[in-house]
Amino acid sequence: MATAAESTDAKRHRLGELREFLMSRRARVGPAEAGLPDGGRRRTPGLRREEVAVLAGVGVSWYQWLEQGRDITVSPQVLDSVARVLRLSPAERRHLYVLAALNPPALEAAPEDRDMCHGLRRLIDAWMPFPAHIMDAYWNTVLYNEAASVVLGMRPDTSQNCLVAFFTDPLYRARVSHWEELAPRVVAQFRSACSECPDDEGFRAVVEEARALSGEFAELWDRRDVLPGGQHRKELEHPLAGTLVVEATQLRIPARPDLVIVMHTPLPEADTAAKLEWLVAPEGRRGAMYPVAG
């Protein structure tokens, strides 16, 4: 149903879009694809309205009213059944919810978009000599470039979860100049990520691991502060280059909502850009205190 704040014109437009969207998706699904016995003999493309209703397990009249754009009550369960019959992609299913004036489900990656690692690797490598890494929804490290290894200390022999590593990796902690000021923001941003999927056991597992390893994390987590991921200033002390001042920015990819790209941009202070260029150059790498992952 439309919300009280929705104007008459806006509701009319939304319901018109719902009508056109459902008709176009229904015309796209062939009877044979839906498993109908006469699918191979029918000449008319697409499903009939009554066929969608039967396959979705809803009333024929109700589905006709839905596709006609009438202002009727719908439920997530029924919309999911219709989406299944019409073979909607995750993005299309979410769009259907919006047109039906329901809170849309969380974004999901479509099957054809799940193998984007080569392109994302090119993206963060092109960000060199500045640090960049990619996390999944639970903040597990997916990819990182060489600058992230040299500057932030990201390496294979530490925890691959960025939240856990923030509290347990002594190398990273030693390099963050104002770690105590940054820690509450990091925890609040992770709670914000958790709030998008409150019943997800994966988030609970990360929180339990961090609690078991760090009393500081447990104390901050119990504050229940929430902040969205965005930008924050980060000051580092590197053993070879000295002070580095960067701005960390979290970016989301609509096609891969389960991933977050974190890119570090040098700020004008402390000649950071030039230092980063030197650190990832052969001269700087020779002085590194640990091997850089290839």
C-alpha positions as CSV (number, residue, x, y, z in Angstrom):
1,M,0.0,0.0,0.0
2,A,1.1,3.6,-0.6
3,T,2.4,5.4,2.5
4,A,0.5,8.4,3.9
5,A,3.3,10.7,2.7
6,E,2.9,9.6,-0.9
7,S,1.0,12.1,-3.1
8,T,-1.8,11.1,-5.4
9,D,0.3,11.8,-8.5
10,A,3.3,9.9,-7.1
11,K,1.1,6.9,-6.3
12,R,-0.5,6.9,-9.7
13,H,2.9,7.0,-11.4
14,R,4.3,4.2,-9.2
15,L,1.3,1.9,-9.8
16,G,1.6,2.7,-13.6
17,E,5.2,1.7,-13.5
18,L,4.3,-1.5,-11.6
19,R,1.7,-2.4,-14.3
20,E,4.2,-1.9,-17.1
21,F,7.0,-3.7,-15.3
22,L,4.9,-6.8,-14.6
23,M,3.6,-6.9,-18.1
24,S,7.0,-6.7,-19.6
25,R,8.5,-9.4,-17.3
26,R,5.5,-11.7,-18.0
27,A,6.0,-11.3,-21.7
28,R,9.6,-12.3,-21.3
29,V,9.0,-15.8,-19.8
30,G,8.0,-18.5,-22.2
31,P,5.5,-21.2,-21.3
32,A,8.1,-23.9,-21.8
33,E,10.5,-22.1,-19.4
34,A,7.8,-22.2,-16.8
35,G,7.3,-25.9,-17.2
36,L,3.8,-25.7,-18.7
37,P,2.8,-28.8,-20.6
38,D,1.7,-27.0,-23.8
39,G,4.6,-24.7,-23.7
40,G,6.2,-26.1,-26.8
41,R,3.1,-25.8,-28.9
42,R,1.8,-22.3,-28.1
43,R,2.5,-19.6,-30.5
44,T,1.8,-16.7,-28.2
45,P,5.0,-15.6,-26.4
46,G,5.0,-15.1,-22.7
47,L,2.8,-16.3,-19.9
48,R,-0.9,-15.5,-19.4
49,R,-1.9,-13.7,-16.2
50,E,-3.8,-16.7,-14.9
51,E,-0.8,-18.9,-15.5
52,V,1.4,-16.6,-13.4
53,A,-1.2,-16.6,-10.7
54,V,-1.5,-20.4,-10.6
55,L,2.3,-20.9,-10.7
56,A,2.8,-18.3,-7.9
57,G,0.0,-19.8,-5.8
58,V,-2.1,-16.7,-5.6
59,G,-5.6,-15.8,-6.7
60,V,-6.2,-15.1,-10.4
61,S,-8.2,-12.0,-9.7
62,W,-5.7,-10.7,-7.2
63,Y,-2.8,-11.1,-9.7
64,Q,-4.9,-9.4,-12.3
65,W,-5.5,-6.4,-9.9
66,L,-1.8,-6.3,-9.1
67,E,-0.8,-6.2,-12.8
68,Q,-3.5,-3.6,-13.5
69,G,-1.9,-1.3,-11.0
70,R,-4.7,-1.3,-8.5
71,D,-4.0,-0.1,-5.0
72,I,-4.2,-3.4,-3.2
73,T,-2.4,-5.0,-0.2
74,V,0.6,-7.1,-1.0
75,S,3.0,-9.0,1.2
76,P,6.7,-9.9,0.7
77,Q,5.9,-13.6,0.5
78,V,3.5,-13.1,-2.4
79,L,5.9,-10.8,-4.2
80,D,8.6,-13.3,-3.8
81,S,6.4,-16.0,-5.4
82,V,5.6,-13.7,-8.3
83,A,9.3,-12.9,-8.7
84,R,10.2,-16.6,-8.8
85,V,7.6,-17.3,-11.5
86,L,8.7,-14.3,-13.6
87,R,12.4,-15.3,-13.1
88,L,13.3,-11.8,-11.8
89,S,17.0,-11.0,-11.1
90,P,17.9,-9.8,-7.6
91,A,17.8,-6.2,-8.9
92,E,14.4,-6.7,-10.6
93,R,13.0,-8.3,-7.4
94,R,14.1,-5.3,-5.4
95,H,12.6,-3.0,-8.0
96,L,9.3,-4.9,-7.7
97,Y,9.2,-4.3,-4.0
98,V,9.8,-0.6,-4.5
99,L,7.0,-0.3,-7.0
100,A,4.7,-2.2,-4.6
101,A,5.6,0.3,-1.8
102,L,7.2,-2.3,0.4
103,N,10.6,-2.0,2.0
104,P,13.0,-3.6,-0.5
105,P,15.1,-6.6,0.4
106,A,18.9,-6.2,0.8
107,L,20.8,-5.9,-2.5
108,E,22.2,-9.2,-3.7
109,A,24.8,-9.9,-6.4
110,A,23.4,-11.4,-9.5
111,P,25.1,-14.7,-10.6
112,E,26.6,-13.1,-13.7
113,D,28.2,-10.3,-11.5
114,R,29.8,-12.6,-8.9
115,D,33.0,-13.1,-10.8
116,M,34.3,-9.5,-10.9
117,C,37.6,-10.1,-9.2
118,H,39.8,-9.6,-12.2
119,G,38.2,-6.2,-12.9
120,L,38.4,-5.2,-9.2
121,R,42.1,-6.3,-9.1
122,R,42.8,-4.0,-12.0
123,L,40.9,-1.2,-10.2
124,I,43.0,-1.3,-7.0
125,D,46.2,-1.9,-8.8
126,A,45.5,1.2,-10.9
127,W,45.2,3.1,-7.6
128,M,48.9,2.5,-6.9
129,P,51.0,3.9,-5.4
130,F,48.2,4.6,-2.9
131,P,46.8,1.8,-0.7
132,A,43.5,0.1,-1.6
133,H,41.8,-3.1,-0.5
134,I,38.5,-4.8,-0.9
135,M,36.4,-6.4,1.9
136,D,33.4,-8.6,1.9
137,A,30.2,-7.9,3.9
138,Y,31.9,-9.3,7.0
139,W,35.0,-7.2,6.5
140,N,37.1,-10.2,5.4
141,T,39.9,-9.2,3.1
142,V,39.2,-10.2,-0.5
143,L,42.0,-8.3,-2.3
144,Y,44.6,-5.7,-1.6
145,N,47.3,-3.9,-3.6
146,E,51.0,-3.7,-2.9
147,A,50.7,-0.3,-1.3
148,A,48.3,-1.6,1.2
149,S,50.8,-4.3,2.1
150,V,53.7,-1.9,2.4
151,V,51.9,1.0,4.1
152,L,49.1,-0.7,6.2
153,G,50.9,-4.0,6.8
154,M,48.3,-6.2,5.2
155,R,49.9,-9.6,4.7
156,P,48.9,-13.3,4.5
157,D,50.1,-14.3,8.0
158,T,47.7,-12.0,9.9
159,S,43.9,-12.2,10.4
160,Q,42.2,-11.7,7.1
161,N,39.3,-10.0,8.9
162,C,39.9,-6.2,8.9
163,L,38.0,-5.7,12.2
164,V,39.8,-8.4,14.1
165,A,43.2,-7.3,12.6
166,F,42.5,-3.7,13.7
167,F,42.4,-4.8,17.3
168,T,44.9,-7.7,17.2
169,D,47.7,-6.9,14.7
170,P,50.5,-5.1,16.6
171,L,52.2,-3.9,13.4
172,Y,49.1,-2.1,12.2
173,R,48.3,-0.7,15.6
174,A,51.8,0.6,16.0
175,R,51.5,2.6,12.8
176,V,48.1,4.3,13.5
177,S,49.0,7.5,15.3
178,H,45.6,8.0,16.9
179,W,44.4,4.4,17.2
180,E,42.3,5.1,20.4
181,E,40.4,7.9,18.6
182,L,39.8,5.8,15.4
183,A,38.8,2.6,17.2
184,P,35.3,3.8,18.3
185,R,34.5,4.9,14.7
186,V,35.6,1.5,13.3
187,V,33.4,-0.4,15.7
188,A,30.4,1.9,15.1
189,Q,30.8,1.4,11.3
190,F,30.9,-2.4,11.7
191,R,27.7,-2.3,13.8
192,S,26.1,-0.3,11.0
193,A,27.1,-3.0,8.6
194,C,25.7,-5.6,10.9
195,S,22.4,-3.8,11.2
196,E,21.7,-4.4,7.5
197,C,21.5,-8.1,8.2
198,P,20.5,-8.5,11.9
199,D,20.0,-12.3,11.6
200,D,23.2,-13.1,9.8
201,E,25.3,-15.6,11.7
202,G,28.5,-14.5,9.8
203,F,28.4,-11.1,11.5
204,R,27.8,-12.8,14.9
205,A,30.9,-15.0,14.4
206,V,33.1,-12.0,13.7
207,V,31.9,-10.2,16.8
208,E,32.4,-13.3,19.0
209,E,35.9,-13.7,17.7
210,A,36.8,-10.0,18.2
211,R,35.2,-10.2,21.7
212,A,37.3,-13.2,22.6
213,L,40.5,-11.6,21.4
214,S,40.1,-8.0,22.6
215,G,38.7,-6.5,25.7
216,E,38.9,-3.1,24.1
217,F,36.6,-4.2,21.3
218,A,34.1,-5.7,23.7
219,E,33.9,-2.4,25.6
220,L,33.4,-0.4,22.5
221,W,30.9,-2.9,21.1
222,D,28.8,-2.6,24.2
223,R,28.4,1.1,23.6
224,R,26.1,0.3,20.7
225,D,27.2,3.3,18.7
226,V,26.4,3.3,15.0
227,L,28.0,5.2,12.1
228,P,27.7,4.7,8.4
229,G,30.8,3.9,6.4
230,G,32.2,6.9,4.7
231,Q,35.4,8.9,4.9
232,H,37.9,9.5,7.7
233,R,41.3,10.9,8.2
234,K,44.0,8.5,9.1
235,E,47.5,9.4,10.3
236,L,50.2,6.8,10.1
237,E,53.8,6.5,11.3
238,H,55.7,4.3,8.9
239,P,59.2,3.0,10.1
240,L,60.8,4.0,6.7
241,A,58.8,7.0,5.5
242,G,57.7,8.6,8.7
243,T,54.4,10.4,9.0
244,L,51.7,9.6,6.4
245,V,48.3,11.3,6.3
246,V,45.6,9.8,4.1
247,E,41.9,9.9,3.7
248,A,40.2,6.5,3.8
249,T,37.0,6.2,1.7
250,Q,34.6,3.3,1.6
251,L,33.0,2.7,-1.8
252,R,30.1,0.3,-2.7
253,I,29.6,-1.4,-6.0
254,P,25.9,-1.7,-6.9
255,A,26.5,-4.9,-8.9
256,R,28.4,-6.4,-5.9
257,P,26.7,-5.1,-2.8
258,D,28.5,-7.7,-0.7
259,L,31.8,-5.9,-1.3
260,V,33.4,-2.7,-0.1
261,I,36.3,-1.0,-1.7
262,V,38.5,1.0,0.7
263,M,40.7,3.5,-1.1
264,H,43.3,5.7,0.7
265,T,44.0,9.1,-0.8
266,P,47.0,11.1,0.2
267,L,46.3,14.4,1.9
268,P,48.6,17.4,1.3
269,E,50.2,17.1,4.7
270,A,53.6,15.6,5.4
271,D,54.4,15.2,1.6
272,T,52.4,12.0,1.8
273,A,52.0,11.4,-1.9
274,A,55.7,11.6,-2.6
275,K,56.4,9.3,0.3
276,L,53.9,6.7,-0.9
277,E,55.5,6.7,-4.4
278,W,58.9,6.1,-2.8
279,L,57.7,3.3,-0.6
280,V,56.3,1.2,-3.4
281,A,59.3,1.9,-5.7
282,P,62.1,-0.6,-5.8
283,E,64.3,1.6,-3.5
284,G,61.6,1.8,-0.8
285,R,60.6,-1.9,-1.1
286,R,64.2,-3.0,-0.5
287,G,64.0,-1.4,3.0
288,A,60.7,-3.1,3.8
289,M,60.7,-5.2,7.0
290,Y,58.5,-7.9,5.6
291,P,57.8,-9.4,2.2
292,V,55.1,-7.9,0.0
293,A,52.4,-10.3,-1.3
294,G,52.5,-10.6,-5.0
